[in-house]
Amino acid sequence: MSKPSENELCLLRAIWNNGRLSAREIHDATEGQTGWSYSSTRKTLDRMQDKSLVSVSSVHGIKVYEAQQGKLNTLAGLIRDFSRNILDSDTPLPAAAFVGSKLITEDEIEELEALLKQAEDDT
């Protein structure tokens, strides 16, 4: 899995929250956070497609973008990476550390904890 940048995560959050979206819809949902022009959003989406972070399909003649990796799988990978490379820890942060997050629901915290535990068992 390619690791998304902070800016790419911003666009992914819009997709995770709304399902598949056109570039215009993604831009409109994220413009307040990024301050980008529409063309910058499009260029970033193109790079994300090259990195296999998003897939593109056509719906009624409009290109729409979908996340290639689910939100929790992506977050689990980022958490493991942060724990290893920043905290120098062999075990990831507990998913309970994300209680109160606007991105993750209470039910998803349990699923994230399972993904982190599974990855820990695999190593």
Backbone as JSON, one array per atom type, in Angstrom:
{
  "sequence": "MSKPSENELCLLRAIWNNGRLSAREIHDATEGQTGWSYSSTRKTLDRMQDKSLVSVSSVHGIKVYEAQQGKLNTLAGLIRDFSRNILDSDTPLPAAAFVGSKLITEDEIEELEALLKQAEDDT",
  "N": [[0.83, -1.18, 0.0], [0.57, 2.19, -0.86], [1.71, 4.99, 0.95], [-0.35, 7.56, 1.93], [0.03, 11.11, 1.55], [-0.26, 14.0, 3.72], [-1.9, 15.89, 2.42], [-3.11, 14.24, 0.52], [-4.52, 12.57, 2.21], [-6.46, 14.32, 3.11], [-8.09, 14.57, 0.82], [-8.83, 11.9, 0.57], [-10.32, 11.56, 2.92], [-12.65, 13.0, 2.29], [-13.68, 11.36, 0.28], [-13.99, 8.92, 1.69], [-15.96, 9.72, 3.5], [-18.13, 10.3, 1.88], [-18.42, 8.46, -0.18], [-18.07, 7.43, -3.62], [-16.9, 10.1, -5.62], [-16.97, 12.94, -7.84], [-14.27, 14.83, -9.3], [-14.79, 17.55, -9.01], [-16.66, 17.53, -6.91], [-15.04, 16.51, -4.86], [-13.14, 18.53, -4.74], [-14.78, 20.73, -3.97], [-15.55, 19.83, -1.44], [-13.18, 19.9, -0.04], [-11.84, 22.27, -0.39], [-11.88, 24.36, 1.5], [-10.12, 23.42, 3.41], [-7.75, 22.91, 2.02], [-7.28, 25.1, 0.35], [-6.77, 25.11, -2.31], [-6.64, 25.51, -5.92], [-8.99, 24.34, -8.39], [-7.6, 22.94, -10.38], [-5.3, 22.11, -9.04], [-6.35, 20.29, -7.24], [-7.23, 18.34, -9.07], [-4.75, 17.53, -10.2], [-3.55, 16.4, -7.95], [-5.33, 14.29, -7.48], [-4.8, 12.82, -9.82], [-2.14, 12.02, -9.3], [-2.64, 10.48, -7.05], [-4.1, 8.44, -8.21], [-2.08, 7.28, -9.76], [-0.54, 6.28, -7.69], [-2.13, 4.3, -6.8], [-4.0, 4.91, -4.84], [-6.51, 5.83, -5.3], [-9.21, 4.84, -7.43], [-10.51, 5.25, -10.73], [-13.55, 5.71, -12.39], [-16.24, 5.85, -14.77], [-19.26, 7.55, -14.56], [-22.25, 8.11, -15.97], [-20.86, 9.56, -17.89], [-19.15, 11.13, -16.4], [-16.1, 11.42, -14.69], [-15.44, 9.6, -11.8], [-14.15, 9.19, -8.51], [-12.88, 6.7, -6.37], [-11.88, 5.39, -3.23], [-9.12, 3.24, -3.11], [-8.27, 1.69, -1.05], [-9.68, 0.77, 2.02], [-10.85, 2.97, 4.64], [-10.18, 2.19, 7.32], [-8.18, 0.24, 6.96], [-6.21, 1.79, 5.73], [-5.71, 3.69, 7.75], [-4.81, 1.97, 9.78], [-2.39, 1.09, 8.67], [-0.99, 3.53, 8.58], [-0.88, 4.12, 11.31], [0.65, 1.96, 12.27], [3.03, 2.51, 10.89], [3.7, 5.04, 11.96], [4.06, 4.33, 14.66], [6.26, 2.58, 14.47], [8.26, 4.09, 13.04], [8.34, 6.69, 14.11], [7.78, 6.61, 16.89], [9.45, 4.57, 17.53], [8.63, 1.99, 18.26], [7.66, -1.39, 18.64], [5.07, -2.14, 18.75], [1.85, -1.04, 17.75], [0.08, 2.07, 18.43], [-2.69, 1.93, 20.69], [-5.97, 1.42, 19.43], [-7.91, 2.66, 20.89], [-6.9, 5.12, 21.47], [-7.93, 6.83, 19.65], [-10.47, 7.54, 20.24], [-13.13, 9.76, 20.12], [-12.4, 10.89, 17.77], [-13.29, 12.55, 14.75], [-13.28, 11.17, 12.46], [-13.44, 8.44, 12.86], [-15.79, 6.09, 13.94], [-17.31, 4.82, 16.98], [-17.84, 2.06, 16.66], [-16.08, 1.5, 14.59], [-13.66, 1.79, 15.84], [-13.28, -0.55, 17.29], [-13.01, -2.35, 15.16], [-10.7, -1.29, 13.96], [-8.88, -1.75, 16.02], [-8.79, -4.55, 15.91], [-7.64, -4.88, 13.36], [-5.11, -3.75, 13.82], [-4.17, -5.48, 15.79], [-4.13, -7.88, 14.35], [-2.14, -7.31, 12.43], [0.01, -7.04, 14.12], [0.23, -9.63, 15.12], [0.94, -10.92, 12.77], [3.56, -10.2, 12.39]],
  "CA": [[0.0, 0.0, 0.0], [1.26, 3.46, -0.84], [1.36, 5.8, 2.1], [-0.83, 8.86, 1.47], [0.55, 12.31, 2.2], [-1.27, 14.74, 4.48], [-2.85, 16.44, 1.46], [-3.87, 13.13, -0.06], [-5.46, 12.13, 3.24], [-7.57, 15.27, 3.1], [-8.97, 14.18, -0.27], [-9.37, 10.58, 0.9], [-11.39, 11.72, 3.93], [-13.87, 13.4, 1.57], [-14.19, 10.17, -0.41], [-14.48, 7.98, 2.7], [-17.18, 10.23, 4.12], [-19.22, 10.48, 0.92], [-18.45, 7.45, -1.24], [-17.38, 7.89, -4.83], [-17.16, 11.5, -5.92], [-16.28, 13.55, -8.97], [-13.18, 15.73, -8.9], [-15.43, 18.8, -8.57], [-17.23, 17.3, -5.57], [-13.91, 16.4, -3.93], [-12.59, 19.88, -4.6], [-15.71, 21.54, -3.18], [-15.56, 19.33, -0.06], [-11.87, 20.07, 0.61], [-11.24, 23.57, -0.72], [-11.7, 25.13, 2.73], [-8.95, 22.89, 4.13], [-6.53, 22.95, 1.21], [-7.08, 26.4, -0.28], [-6.27, 24.84, -3.65], [-7.46, 25.7, -7.11], [-9.53, 23.08, -8.9], [-6.57, 22.22, -11.14], [-4.41, 21.46, -8.07], [-7.06, 19.11, -6.75], [-7.18, 17.36, -10.15], [-3.37, 17.01, -10.29], [-3.35, 15.52, -6.8], [-6.09, 13.07, -7.75], [-4.04, 12.06, -10.82], [-1.01, 11.38, -8.6], [-3.21, 9.46, -6.18], [-4.43, 7.31, -9.08], [-0.8, 6.65, -10.08], [-0.09, 5.59, -6.48], [-3.17, 3.31, -6.49], [-4.78, 5.3, -3.67], [-7.88, 5.96, -5.79], [-9.5, 4.32, -8.77], [-11.37, 6.15, -11.49], [-14.51, 5.1, -13.3], [-17.11, 6.84, -15.39], [-20.69, 7.41, -14.26], [-22.98, 9.07, -16.81], [-19.89, 10.39, -18.59], [-18.35, 11.93, -15.46], [-15.1, 10.63, -13.95], [-15.63, 9.57, -10.36], [-13.02, 8.63, -7.78], [-13.17, 5.86, -5.2], [-10.68, 4.99, -2.5], [-8.7, 1.87, -3.41], [-8.08, 1.02, 0.23], [-10.65, 1.25, 3.0], [-10.39, 3.94, 5.63], [-9.54, 1.57, 8.48], [-6.92, -0.39, 6.53], [-5.25, 2.88, 5.52], [-5.34, 4.23, 9.06], [-4.01, 0.97, 10.49], [-1.04, 1.16, 8.1], [-0.36, 4.78, 9.03], [-0.62, 3.99, 12.75], [1.81, 1.06, 12.42], [4.2, 3.24, 10.4], [4.01, 6.06, 12.96], [4.59, 3.65, 15.85], [7.6, 2.05, 14.16], [9.25, 5.06, 12.57], [8.39, 7.89, 14.93], [7.86, 6.25, 18.31], [10.43, 3.48, 17.67], [7.93, 0.97, 19.02], [7.29, -2.57, 17.86], [3.62, -2.3, 18.82], [1.16, 0.2, 17.38], [-0.77, 2.73, 19.42], [-4.0, 1.26, 20.78], [-7.02, 2.12, 18.69], [-8.66, 3.47, 21.84], [-6.33, 6.47, 21.46], [-8.64, 7.61, 18.65], [-11.82, 7.83, 20.71], [-13.39, 11.19, 19.96], [-12.04, 11.3, 16.41], [-14.42, 12.8, 13.85], [-13.14, 10.28, 11.3], [-13.67, 7.04, 13.22], [-16.91, 5.88, 14.86], [-17.05, 3.88, 18.08], [-17.81, 0.71, 16.09], [-14.88, 1.36, 13.78], [-12.49, 1.67, 16.73], [-13.11, -1.99, 17.55], [-12.49, -2.95, 13.92], [-9.32, -0.82, 13.83], [-8.1, -2.48, 17.02], [-8.6, -5.9, 15.36], [-6.66, -4.79, 12.27], [-3.79, -3.51, 14.41], [-3.78, -6.72, 16.46], [-3.82, -8.85, 13.29], [-0.85, -6.94, 11.87], [1.01, -7.33, 15.15], [0.37, -11.09, 15.14], [1.58, -11.34, 11.53], [4.99, -9.89, 12.42]],
  "C": [[0.88, 1.24, 0.0], [0.78, 4.26, 0.36], [0.89, 7.17, 1.61], [-0.18, 10.0, 2.25], [-0.59, 12.98, 2.98], [-2.34, 15.32, 3.54], [-3.71, 15.36, 0.82], [-4.88, 12.59, 0.94], [-6.67, 13.04, 3.31], [-8.58, 14.88, 2.01], [-9.61, 12.81, 0.0], [-10.49, 10.68, 1.94], [-12.71, 12.12, 3.26], [-14.5, 12.19, 0.88], [-14.74, 9.17, 0.6], [-15.8, 8.43, 3.3], [-18.37, 10.25, 3.18], [-19.34, 9.39, -0.13], [-17.77, 8.0, -2.48], [-17.86, 9.28, -5.21], [-16.44, 11.92, -7.18], [-15.17, 14.44, -8.43], [-13.75, 17.05, -8.38], [-16.0, 18.65, -7.16], [-16.13, 17.18, -4.51], [-13.32, 17.77, -3.68], [-13.48, 20.74, -3.71], [-15.7, 21.12, -1.7], [-14.27, 19.67, 0.69], [-11.26, 21.44, 0.43], [-10.99, 24.42, 0.53], [-10.48, 24.69, 3.52], [-7.67, 23.08, 3.34], [-6.23, 24.34, 0.67], [-6.62, 26.29, -1.72], [-7.22, 25.34, -4.73], [-7.98, 24.32, -7.53], [-8.46, 22.27, -9.62], [-5.58, 21.53, -10.19], [-5.05, 20.2, -7.49], [-7.01, 18.0, -7.8], [-5.8, 16.72, -10.27], [-3.1, 16.05, -9.14], [-4.11, 14.22, -6.98], [-5.4, 12.2, -8.8], [-2.87, 11.33, -10.18], [-1.51, 10.26, -7.68], [-3.62, 8.23, -6.99], [-3.15, 6.56, -9.44], [-0.26, 5.83, -8.91], [-1.07, 4.5, -6.03], [-3.89, 3.63, -5.17], [-6.25, 5.47, -4.03], [-8.0, 5.25, -7.13], [-10.5, 5.27, -9.41], [-12.29, 5.32, -12.38], [-15.39, 6.21, -13.86], [-18.55, 6.53, -15.03], [-21.41, 8.51, -15.02], [-22.02, 10.06, -17.47], [-19.02, 11.27, -17.71], [-17.38, 11.0, -14.74], [-15.38, 10.74, -12.46], [-14.48, 8.8, -9.72], [-13.52, 7.84, -6.58], [-11.85, 5.51, -4.53], [-10.37, 3.53, -2.83], [-8.59, 1.04, -2.14], [-9.11, 1.6, 1.19], [-10.01, 2.17, 4.02], [-9.62, 3.26, 6.77], [-8.23, 0.87, 8.12], [-5.83, 0.67, 6.33], [-4.77, 3.43, 6.84], [-4.48, 3.25, 9.86], [-2.57, 0.99, 9.98], [-0.3, 2.4, 8.55], [-0.01, 4.73, 10.52], [0.59, 3.09, 12.98], [3.09, 1.77, 11.99], [4.64, 4.29, 11.41], [4.64, 5.42, 14.2], [6.02, 3.18, 15.63], [8.61, 3.15, 13.92], [9.37, 6.32, 13.41], [8.58, 7.55, 16.4], [8.89, 5.17, 18.59], [9.88, 2.35, 18.54], [7.58, -0.19, 18.1], [5.79, -2.81, 17.87], [2.94, -0.97, 18.49], [0.42, 0.81, 18.56], [-2.08, 1.96, 19.53], [-5.05, 2.09, 20.05], [-7.86, 3.0, 19.61], [-8.13, 4.9, 21.91], [-7.1, 7.38, 20.5], [-10.1, 7.85, 19.01], [-12.01, 9.35, 20.63], [-13.01, 11.73, 18.59], [-13.31, 11.53, 15.59], [-14.41, 11.84, 12.68], [-13.56, 8.84, 11.6], [-14.82, 6.95, 14.22], [-16.5, 4.91, 15.96], [-16.95, 2.44, 17.55], [-16.52, 0.48, 15.3], [-13.63, 1.24, 14.65], [-12.23, 0.21, 17.06], [-12.51, -2.69, 16.33], [-11.03, -2.55, 13.7], [-8.41, -1.55, 14.8], [-7.81, -3.9, 16.53], [-7.58, -5.89, 14.23], [-5.25, -4.58, 12.81], [-3.28, -4.78, 15.1], [-3.37, -7.78, 15.43], [-2.43, -8.55, 12.7], [0.27, -7.25, 12.86], [1.28, -8.84, 15.22], [1.1, -11.6, 13.9], [3.08, -11.08, 11.53], [5.74, -10.77, 13.37]]
}
